[in-house]
Amino acid sequence: MTETATLSSNFQISIPKAIRRAKSWEAGLTFAFIPKGTGVLLVPVPKRESLKGLARGASPTDYRDRADRF
């Protein structure tokens, strides 16, 4: 799916409707802009509630630090 958008004089870009529908993005969603080479990666920031339980079972004491690597 290839869609384009134009940067307005107020430095705003509208996300094309086909993209919004395909990703189920709603108004008010927060995005992070990540520089990537000559472009920018646009990533929706997850809500805190959706991250609950993500690290279940992880041990905060038994982890490898960068100094442990070869």
Buried (B, 14 or more C-beta within 10 A) or exposed (E): EEEEEEEEEEEEEEBBEEEBEEEEEEEEEEEEEEEEEEEEEEEEEEEEEEEEEEEEEEEEEEEEEEEEEE
